[in-house]
Amino acid sequence: MYIDSHCHINFPDLAARLPEIFGKMAENKVSHALCVSVDLPDFPQVLALAEQYPNIYASVGVHPDYEDTPEPDVAQLVKLAEHPRIVAIGETGLDYYRLQGDLEWQRERFRTHIRASRETGKPLIIHTRSASEDTIRIMREEGASPDAGGAAGVMHCFTESQEVADAAIELGFYISFSGIVTFKSAKDLQQVARTIPLERMLIETDSPYLAPVPFRGKTNEPGYVRHVGEFIADLRGISADEVARQTSANFFKLFGIKQ
């Protein structure tokens, strides 16, 4: 069975057809999914899904792209994360691709999430784009790694270099691959997917975005994570069952979920 470690099924284009979404998950042997928070106003929708469906988990956090949204503080995140269906803090991180100018607010928001993760003991879901140097630096400065008292986490929808992957793994983090790894243009990313330890890998859809081949350009959904797993299995010359087993075990271990 596969697990989609990062999706947004509360977004309107997926939330409107949840029975179909869950049916396709079952057809594609996708047993669980993590619905990831991107801002606080919509967090109740994310939590409601995790409360209603036993195979859906949730996170709490504010995405770095969301500039005009209520800013979380550590105490607020810690309080919201007390709910047993919340298994992670995030998604958080840095994105210098979409936003320009003085982004110190983004870095401070990232630090807030890391501090909440340390206080709760719940792992981080990190988004980084065109900002890997600052991302790794702040992870180190704020003690995100288990060796520094942090709860580690995952570098989601990974698109960075081998060096960034190695640095994140050294800090105790997992690397998650989305449908991007199946794109013909993603040769460097495919090499990272070949080389990192399978014990440090997760797979995801980031749906409704980034549908993998053969669905590229269409609305993504959790059932399609199987295609990410199968593609990585082919890259590594191993069975799809081995990728499914190990990435699922990694998911449960990272997020402290009892099977």
Secondary structure, DSSP 4 states (H G I P E B T S, - for coil): -EEEEEE-TTSHHHHTTHHHHHHHHHHTTEEEEEE----STTHHHHHHHHHH-TTEEEEE---TT--SSPPP-HHHHHHHTTSTTEEEEEEEEEETTT--S--HHHHHHHHHHHHHHHHHTPPEEEEEES-HHHHHHHHHHTT-SGGGT---EEE-S--S-HHHHHHHHHTT-EEEE-GGGGSTT-HHHHHHHHHS-GGGEEE---BTS-PPTTSTTSPP-GGGHHHHHHHHHHHHTS-HHHHHHHHHHHHHHHTT---
